[in-house]
Amino acid sequence: MSLPLDSATMVHAFEIELAHERISAAETVAGSPTAGFVALTTVGDLEVGVWEITAGVVTAVEEAEIFIVLRGHATLRRGDGTEIELAPGSVARLTEGEKTQWTVRETLRKVYLA
C-alpha cells in the first residue's frame, strides 16, 4: 500500500490506518503477531513509510533501514546477541541481511527510511 506524500501533503503517522497481515509461521517464535505498513514517499533512493507490529516474538532478515519508534515497546536482538530496548523516540539502524529477533511487548509503530 502506498499513500502519496509530496511537498503539499501532510499525514499523521500516528493515525494512518494500516492493513495488518499475520506474520508467517516460519518467522513467528511466540504469539500471533501481525504487521502492516504503508509507503509514504521516496526521498532520493530512500523509501519513507510507517510500519507496525503487534505483540509477539518474530525473527527477520533485515533490509538496510533507519527508523524512529513512534509508540510501543520491544526488545531488538541482533545476530551478534546484542540487544537494544525500543521505546517512543528510539532511533535505530538495521543492516542489509542482518538477522534479528523482535520481542514486542506493546504494539510498536515506527517511521522508516529504507
C-alpha positions as CSV (number, residue, x, y, z in Angstrom):
1,M,0.0,0.0,0.0
2,S,1.2,3.5,-0.8
3,L,0.0,7.0,0.1
4,P,1.1,9.9,-2.0
5,L,3.1,12.3,0.1
6,D,4.6,15.4,-1.6
7,S,5.5,18.9,-0.6
8,A,1.8,19.9,-0.5
9,T,0.7,16.9,1.6
10,M,0.9,16.0,5.3
11,V,-0.1,12.8,7.1
12,H,-0.3,11.9,10.8
13,A,1.9,8.9,11.2
14,F,0.2,8.1,14.5
15,E,-3.3,7.9,12.8
16,I,-2.7,6.2,9.5
17,E,-4.8,3.0,9.3
18,L,-2.6,0.0,8.4
19,A,-3.9,-3.2,6.9
20,H,-2.3,-6.0,9.0
21,E,-1.4,-9.5,7.9
22,R,-0.3,-12.3,10.2
23,I,3.4,-12.9,10.4
24,S,4.4,-16.2,8.7
25,A,4.7,-19.3,11.0
26,A,8.3,-19.6,9.9
27,E,9.1,-16.2,11.3
28,T,6.9,-16.4,14.4
29,V,8.6,-17.6,17.6
30,A,5.7,-16.8,20.1
31,G,2.3,-15.3,20.0
32,S,0.2,-14.5,16.9
33,P,1.7,-11.2,15.8
34,T,0.5,-9.2,12.8
35,A,2.2,-6.4,10.9
36,G,1.2,-3.7,8.4
37,F,2.9,-0.9,6.6
38,V,2.4,1.9,4.2
39,A,5.0,3.5,1.9
40,L,4.5,7.3,2.0
41,T,7.0,8.7,-0.4
42,T,10.6,8.4,-1.7
43,V,13.4,10.9,-1.0
44,G,16.2,10.2,-3.4
45,D,16.7,6.4,-3.3
46,L,15.0,6.1,0.1
47,E,11.5,4.8,0.7
48,V,9.8,6.5,3.7
49,G,6.9,4.8,5.4
50,V,5.1,3.7,8.5
51,W,5.3,0.1,9.8
52,E,3.6,-1.5,12.8
53,I,3.8,-4.9,14.5
54,T,1.6,-6.3,17.3
55,A,2.8,-8.2,20.4
56,G,4.7,-11.4,20.0
57,V,8.2,-12.6,19.1
58,V,9.4,-12.8,15.5
59,T,12.6,-13.3,13.6
60,A,13.6,-11.4,10.4
61,V,16.3,-10.9,7.9
62,E,16.5,-7.2,7.6
63,E,16.9,-4.6,4.8
64,A,19.1,-1.6,5.3
65,E,16.9,0.9,7.3
66,I,16.9,3.7,9.7
67,F,13.8,4.0,11.9
68,I,12.2,6.1,14.6
69,V,9.8,4.5,17.1
70,L,6.6,6.4,17.5
71,R,4.9,4.2,20.0
72,G,5.1,0.8,21.7
73,H,7.9,-1.2,23.4
74,A,10.1,-4.0,22.1
75,T,13.5,-5.6,22.5
76,L,15.5,-6.0,19.3
77,R,18.1,-8.8,19.5
78,R,20.7,-8.6,16.8
79,G,22.5,-11.6,15.2
80,D,25.6,-11.0,17.4
81,G,23.5,-11.3,20.5
82,T,23.4,-7.6,21.5
83,E,20.0,-6.3,22.5
84,I,18.5,-2.8,22.4
85,E,15.3,-1.6,24.1
86,L,13.0,0.2,21.8
87,A,10.5,2.8,23.1
88,P,8.9,6.0,21.7
89,G,11.7,8.3,20.4
90,S,14.2,5.5,19.9
91,V,16.2,5.9,16.6
92,A,18.0,2.8,15.3
93,R,19.6,1.4,12.2
94,L,19.3,-2.1,10.6
95,T,21.9,-3.5,8.2
96,E,21.1,-5.3,5.0
97,G,21.0,-9.1,5.6
98,E,21.2,-8.7,9.4
99,K,19.3,-11.5,11.3
100,T,17.2,-10.1,14.1
101,Q,14.6,-11.2,16.7
102,W,11.9,-8.8,17.8
103,T,10.2,-9.3,21.2
104,V,7.3,-6.9,21.0
105,R,5.6,-6.3,24.4
106,E,3.3,-3.5,23.2
107,T,2.3,-2.8,19.6
108,L,5.2,-1.0,18.0
109,R,4.8,1.7,15.3
110,K,7.8,3.2,13.5
111,V,8.6,5.6,10.7
112,Y,11.2,4.0,8.5
113,L,13.7,5.1,5.8
114,A,14.9,2.2,3.7
